[in-house]
């Protein structure tokens, strides 16, 4: 198992926790939490695979990834905290997942022959569309579409930085880790400083 696999599985686990925690805020049962965890963890990657023609999609026959989703749901079920802490935990796990899945999406797209520009777009889709689908299932306004929210924008910035840094003489794993940290840091900083995009 290489570093990219570890990053991918970590992203699945983190986004699954995000989905399960979100299910709790909407007072869903364990089944509903499992569905939301699964959608959050796999939605973006599934859409990416369909767009670039990967068959079967990446999660089919991947028992480790499926186990991570159920483990994340179980941990969330036994972990009790108040609503305010929920929101903070969801934000930080989501920020981590954003960084992990952006880079995973870019790398997996490039492995299948997608050029760098479209690989960055696939990275953004991988990182953001699982949460978008989960929010729609919860009948909530998706983070991706919230006014001024720096979410997909952060993924895009980090993805561009990652692709540019691949052309530098920088060790592969170092580049990967640096860019994940950059995405997470920008996401957290933009939220704390309330940085927003201009309205149309």
Residue pairs with C-beta under 8 A, 6 or more apart in sequence:
3 172
3 173
3 176
3 177
4 104
4 107
4 176
7 100
7 103
7 104
7 176
7 180
8 100
8 104
8 108
9 64
9 65
9 68
10 100
11 41
11 96
11 97
11 100
11 101
11 104
12 41
12 42
12 65
12 68
12 69
13 41
13 68
13 69
13 71
13 72
14 93
14 96
14 97
14 100
15 37
15 40
15 41
15 93
15 94
15 97
15 101
15 130
15 131
16 37
16 38
16 40
16 41
16 68
16 69
16 72
16 73
17 37
17 72
17 75
17 76
17 93
18 40
18 90
18 93
18 94
18 97
18 131
19 33
19 36
19 37
19 38
19 39
19 40
19 41
19 130
19 131
19 134
20 33
20 34
20 36
20 37
20 72
20 73
20 76
20 77
21 76
21 86
21 89
21 90
21 93
22 36
22 40
22 90
22 134
22 135
22 138
23 32
23 33
23 35
23 36
23 37
23 76
23 138
24 33
24 76
24 86
25 83
25 86
25 87
25 90
26 32
26 138
26 140
28 36
30 73
30 77
33 73
33 76
33 77
34 69
34 70
34 73
35 137
36 134
36 137
36 138
37 69
37 72
37 73
37 76
38 69
39 130
39 133
39 134
39 137
40 130
40 131
40 133
40 134
41 65
41 68
41 69
41 72
41 130
42 59
42 65
42 69
42 130
43 129
43 130
43 131
43 132
43 133
43 134
44 101
44 105
44 125
44 126
44 127
44 128
44 129
44 130
44 131
45 57
45 58
45 59
45 101
45 104
45 105
45 108
45 126
45 130
46 57
46 58
46 59
47 125
47 126
47 129
48 54
48 105
48 108
48 109
48 122
48 125
48 126
49 55
49 57
49 58
50 57
51 122
51 125
52 109
52 112
52 114
52 122
53 112
54 112
58 65
58 108
59 65
59 66
81 89
91 191
92 188
94 131
94 143
95 183
95 184
95 187
95 188
95 191
96 184
97 127
98 127
98 128
98 151
98 154
98 155
98 183
98 184
98 187
99 127
99 158
99 179
99 180
99 181
99 182
99 183
99 184
99 187
100 127
100 180
101 123
101 126
101 127
101 130
102 123
102 124
102 126
102 127
102 155
102 158
102 159
102 162
102 179
102 180
102 183
103 123
103 158
103 159
103 162
103 176
103 179
103 180
103 183
104 123
104 126
105 119
105 122
105 123
105 124
105 125
105 126
105 127
106 119
106 120
106 122
106 123
106 159
106 162
106 163
107 176
108 122
108 126
109 118
109 119
109 122
109 123
110 116
110 119
114 122
116 163
119 159
119 163
120 156
120 159
120 160
120 162
120 163
123 155
123 159
123 162
124 152
124 155
124 156
124 159
127 152
127 155
128 143
128 144
128 151
128 152
128 155
129 144
131 142
131 143
131 144
132 142
132 143
132 144
132 145
135 141
135 142
135 143
135 144
136 142
143 149
143 151
144 151
144 152
147 196
147 199
148 196
148 197
148 198
148 199
149 196
149 197
150 186
150 187
150 190
150 191
150 195
150 196
150 197
151 187
153 197
154 183
154 186
154 187
154 190
155 183
157 183
157 186
158 179
158 180
158 182
158 183
158 186
161 179
161 182
162 175
162 176
162 179
165 175
165 178
165 179
166 175
168 175
170 178
189 195
